[in-house]
């Protein structure tokens, strides 16, 4: 007699497991804990076997019978339903291993060892918000060029054109990783590149006119915020490192006696050397009694265990009513590079070394580390003296 939904619902647990039989080998096993499990009894290769179909009520009577019929069709074609189910599960697991998100996270984990913490977070955030929700679960080989372009068009619709290009670059790197890992054969990001809206590049805002630099320096001297932020602004104009390098400066990296600040511009890279002028040393000595107990020269206002916020210098410039179109935290680098070249006549290669830019030539990065250090120390003192003269 075939099972009914009423009979299944009324089945209660007993001291031992028992079975309620349907038709054609299908039955429901009721456990002592009250579970109700669908099973199919069949013979294959002369042996009696069992196929687990699922539990009730997740799998209802109708679906259980459909699963039974599918299994019987496999048997009619000489296929063992249990072996077929294992193959399906293995294929599904393979798809998970080949999923875009899985490979992207593997690639990101590897790259994070040499990236800064902020860059690593930014890359993962871009992928998490813009890519994973749309193609993250798909096997990377199944993603099509039109599908990838549609994903990027969503970003362009927000007029975030530069973000779209950055994300495409990240996707391309994931494909390179997948190809090297044997999970993909072609980098379809290359097919999409020419279809994106071009990005209009613009330089970061910077004060480069000496008269306006004089005003900026006076405004910094009169800054009404915290001493920590004021010192960061003063030092930014003297050492012109990247904003992230300045805010994460550590006292252990600074040798006041040698008048040098040595830090790694990138994880795993060589140490960059910043000669410190007399003026820079005076600023650091002024700040040390306040922040010397922290690892960071410019600790966070809320906790000495974290560096200053990456918006602190920018917010200070805005507080002084200096617009983002005129000056940014990165602008101190352009300010120094322009004036030292055009006004002071400093050699361009000295400047490039000090800015930690890649220097062309056979010596490469080793040359970039220590070459012309004595000349660069003199250059940094000339620059600091020039800024004092401007203010005077």
C-alpha positions in Angstrom: 0.0 0.0 0.0 1.4 3.4 -1.0 2.3 6.0 1.6 0.2 9.1 2.1 1.2 12.5 3.6 -1.2 12.0 6.5 0.4 8.7 7.4 3.9 10.3 7.2 2.8 13.2 9.4 1.2 10.8 12.0 4.3 8.6 12.2 5.8 8.9 15.7 9.1 7.7 17.1 9.4 4.3 18.8 12.0 2.5 20.9 13.6 1.3 17.7 13.9 2.6 14.1 11.1 1.4 11.8 10.1 1.7 8.1 7.1 2.9 6.3 7.1 1.5 2.8 5.9 3.2 -0.3 6.3 1.6 -3.8 9.1 0.4 -6.0 11.7 0.2 -3.2 11.0 3.6 -1.7 10.5 3.8 2.1 10.6 6.2 5.0 12.8 5.3 8.0 11.5 6.8 11.3 14.3 7.1 13.8 14.1 6.9 17.6 14.9 10.6 17.7 11.9 11.4 15.5 13.8 11.9 12.3 12.1 10.8 9.0 14.6 9.7 6.3 13.9 8.7 2.7 15.7 5.6 1.4 15.5 3.6 -1.8 16.3 -0.1 -1.7 17.6 -1.5 -5.0 19.8 -4.2 -6.5 22.9 -3.5 -8.6 25.5 -6.0 -9.8 23.7 -8.7 -7.9 24.0 -6.8 -4.5 21.3 -5.2 -2.5 22.0 -1.5 -1.9 20.5 1.6 -0.3 20.3 5.2 -1.7 19.8 8.1 0.7 17.4 10.6 -0.8 16.9 13.1 2.0 14.8 13.9 5.0 11.1 14.7 5.5 9.6 17.3 5.4 12.5 19.0 3.4 11.9 16.3 0.8 8.1 15.7 0.5 6.4 12.5 -0.8 6.2 13.8 -4.3 9.9 14.8 -4.6 10.9 11.5 -3.0 9.0 9.6 -5.6 10.6 11.7 -8.4 14.0 11.0 -7.0 13.1 7.3 -6.9 12.0 7.4 -10.5 15.2 9.1 -11.6 17.3 6.5 -9.8 15.3 3.7 -11.4 16.0 5.3 -14.8 19.7 5.2 -14.1 19.4 1.6 -13.1 17.6 0.8 -16.4 20.7 2.3 -18.2 23.2 0.3 -16.2 24.2 3.1 -13.9 24.5 2.7 -10.1 22.5 5.6 -8.5 24.8 5.7 -5.4 27.9 5.9 -7.6 26.2 8.6 -9.7 25.4 10.6 -6.6 29.0 10.5 -5.5 30.2 11.7 -8.9 27.7 14.6 -8.7 28.9 15.6 -5.3 32.5 15.5 -6.5 31.7 17.6 -9.5 29.9 20.1 -7.2 32.9 20.3 -4.9 35.1 20.8 -8.0 32.9 23.8 -9.0 33.4 25.2 -5.5 37.2 24.9 -5.8 37.0 26.5 -9.3 34.6 29.3 -8.2 35.7 32.8 -9.0 35.4 34.0 -5.4 37.5 31.0 -4.1 40.3 31.7 -6.6 40.1 35.4 -6.0 40.5 35.0 -2.2 43.4 32.6 -2.7 45.1 35.1 -5.0 44.4 38.0 -2.6 45.8 36.0 0.4 49.0 35.4 -1.5 49.4 39.0 -2.6 48.6 40.4 0.9 52.0 39.3 2.1 53.6 42.1 0.1 50.8 44.7 0.1 50.1 47.3 2.8 47.2 46.6 5.0 45.1 49.4 3.5 45.8 48.4 -0.1 44.9 44.8 0.8 41.6 45.8 2.4 40.7 48.1 -0.5 41.2 45.4 -3.1 39.2 42.8 -1.2 36.4 45.4 -0.5 36.2 46.2 -4.2 35.8 42.6 -5.1 33.4 41.8 -2.3 31.0 44.7 -3.1 31.2 44.7 -6.9 32.2 41.3 -8.2 31.4 38.4 -5.8 27.6 39.0 -5.6 27.4 38.6 -9.4 29.9 35.9 -10.5 31.5 34.8 -7.2 29.9 31.4 -7.1 30.4 30.6 -10.8 33.2 28.4 -11.9 35.8 30.8 -13.4 35.8 29.0 -16.7 32.0 29.4 -17.1 32.1 33.2 -16.8 31.6 34.8 -20.2 32.9 38.1 -21.7 29.4 39.7 -21.9 28.7 38.7 -18.3 31.9 40.3 -17.2 31.2 43.5 -19.2 27.7 43.7 -17.7 29.2 43.5 -14.2 31.5 46.4 -15.0 28.8 48.4 -16.7 27.0 48.5 -13.3 30.0 50.2 -11.9 30.2 52.7 -14.8 26.5 53.5 -14.3 27.6 55.0 -11.0 30.1 57.1 -12.9 32.9 55.3 -11.0 35.0 54.8 -14.2 38.3 54.6 -12.4 36.9 52.0 -10.0 35.7 49.9 -13.0 39.2 50.0 -14.5 40.8 49.0 -11.1 38.4 46.1 -10.7 39.0 44.9 -14.2 42.7 44.9 -13.4 42.1 42.9 -10.2 39.9 40.4 -12.2 42.7 40.0 -14.7 45.2 39.2 -12.0 42.8 36.5 -10.6 42.6 35.0 -14.1 46.3 34.9 -14.3 46.4 33.1 -11.0 43.7 30.7 -12.2 45.6 29.9 -15.4 48.8 29.2 -13.4 46.8 27.0 -11.1 45.3 25.0 -14.0 41.7 26.3 -13.3 41.4 28.5 -16.4 42.8 28.5 -19.9 42.2 32.1 -21.0 42.2 35.6 -19.4 38.9 37.1 -20.6 39.6 40.3 -18.8 41.8 41.2 -21.8 38.8 41.0 -24.1 36.9 43.5 -22.0 39.6 46.1 -21.5 38.9 48.1 -24.7 35.2 48.2 -24.0 35.3 50.3 -20.8 34.8 54.0 -20.7 38.2 55.8 -20.6 39.3 57.5 -17.4 40.3 61.1 -17.5 43.4 61.2 -15.4 44.0 64.2 -13.2 46.9 65.1 -11.0 46.4 65.3 -7.2 46.0 68.9 -6.1 49.1 70.6 -4.9 50.3 74.1 -4.0 53.4 74.8 -6.2 53.6 78.6 -6.4 56.2 79.8 -3.8 54.0 82.7 -2.7 51.1 80.3 -2.0 53.5 77.9 -0.3 54.4 80.8 2.0 50.8 81.3 2.9 50.3 77.5 3.5 53.3 77.3 5.8 52.0 80.3 7.9 48.6 78.6 8.0 50.2 75.4 9.3 52.1 77.4 12.0 48.8 78.9 13.1 46.8 75.6 13.0 44.5 75.5 16.0 44.1 71.7 16.2 46.1 69.2 18.1 49.9 69.4 18.4 50.2 65.9 16.9 48.3 66.9 13.7 50.2 70.2 13.4 53.5 68.4 13.7 52.4 65.9 11.0 51.6 68.9 8.7 54.9 70.5 9.3 56.8 67.3 8.8 54.8 66.5 5.6 56.2 69.6 4.0 59.8 68.7 5.0 60.0 65.0 4.2 57.4 64.7 1.4 56.8 61.0 1.9 53.5 59.4 1.0 50.6 60.2 3.4 50.3 56.5 4.5 54.0 56.4 5.2 53.9 59.5 7.3 50.9 58.6 9.5 52.3 55.1 10.2 55.8 56.3 11.1 57.3 54.6 14.1 59.7 55.9 16.7 61.8 52.8 16.3 62.4 53.7 12.6 63.8 57.1 13.5 67.4 57.7 14.5 67.6 61.3 15.8 71.4 61.1 16.3 72.0 60.0 12.7 69.2 62.3 11.4 67.7 59.5 9.4 64.3 57.9 9.1 64.4 54.3 7.6 61.3 52.4 6.8 60.0 49.9 4.3 58.1 51.6 1.5 56.5 48.2 0.7 56.3 44.8 2.4 59.4 42.8 1.6 61.0 45.7 -0.2 64.3 47.5 0.7 64.3 50.2 3.4 63.7 53.7 2.2 66.0 56.4 3.7 64.7 59.8 4.5 67.5 62.2 5.7 66.1 64.5 8.4 66.9 68.2 8.3 67.6 70.2 11.5 64.1 71.5 11.3 62.6 68.0 11.0 64.6 66.9 14.0 63.3 69.9 16.1 59.7 68.9 15.2 60.3 65.3 16.3 62.0 66.4 19.5 59.0 68.6 20.3 56.6 65.8 19.7 58.4 63.0 21.5 57.4 63.9 25.0 53.8 63.7 23.9 53.8 60.5 21.8 57.1 58.8 22.7 55.3 56.2 24.7 53.4 55.0 21.6 55.0 52.9 18.9 53.7 55.5 16.4 55.1 59.0 16.0 51.5 60.1 15.2 49.2 57.9 17.2 45.4 57.8 16.8 43.5 60.2 19.0 41.5 57.4 20.5 44.2 54.8 21.0 48.0 54.8 21.1 48.0 51.3 19.6 46.8 52.6 16.2 48.3 55.2 13.9 46.7 58.5 13.1 43.6 58.3 10.8 44.3 58.4 7.1 41.9 61.4 6.9 43.6 63.4 9.7 45.9 65.5 7.5 43.2 66.0 4.9 40.7 67.1 7.5 43.2 69.6 8.9 43.7 71.1 5.5 39.9 71.5 5.1 39.7 73.0 8.6 42.2 75.6 7.4 39.8 76.3 4.5 42.2 74.9 1.9 40.0 73.2 -0.7 40.6 69.7 -2.1 41.1 71.3 -5.5 44.1 73.2 -4.2 45.9 70.8 -1.8 45.8 67.2 -0.6 48.0 65.2 1.7 49.7 63.7 -1.3 50.3 67.3 -2.6 53.3 67.9 -0.4 55.2 65.5 -2.6 54.3 67.4 -5.8 55.0 70.7 -4.1 58.6 69.7 -3.2 59.2 68.0 -6.5 58.1 71.0 -8.5 59.9 73.8 -6.6 63.1 71.9 -6.0 63.3 71.2 -9.7 62.2 74.5 -11.1 63.3 77.0 -8.4 66.2 75.3 -6.6 67.6 73.4 -9.6 68.0 70.1 -7.7 69.1 67.2 -9.9 66.0 65.2 -11.0 67.6 61.8 -10.1 68.2 63.0 -6.5 64.5 63.9 -6.3 63.3 60.6 -7.7 65.4 58.7 -5.3 64.0 60.7 -2.4 60.4 60.3 -3.6 61.1 56.5 -3.6 60.2 56.3 -7.3 61.6 53.6 -9.5 64.8 54.8 -11.1 65.6 53.5 -14.6 69.0 52.0 -15.2 70.9 48.8 -14.6 71.3 49.4 -10.9 67.6 49.4 -10.4 66.2 49.4 -6.8 69.6 48.8 -5.1 70.7 52.1 -6.6 67.5 53.6 -5.4 68.2 52.7 -1.8 71.5 54.3 -0.9 72.9 56.1 -3.9 73.8 59.8 -3.4 72.7 59.6 0.2 75.2 62.4 1.2 73.9 64.6 -1.6 70.3 63.9 -0.6 71.0 64.9 3.0 72.3 68.2 1.7 69.3 68.5 -0.6 66.8 67.9 2.3 68.6 70.6 4.4 68.5 73.1 1.4 64.8 72.4 1.1 64.1 73.0 4.8 66.1 76.2 4.8 64.3 77.4 1.7 60.9 76.9 3.4 62.2 78.9 6.4 63.2 81.7 4.0 59.8 81.7 2.4 58.1 82.1 5.8 60.5 84.9 6.7 
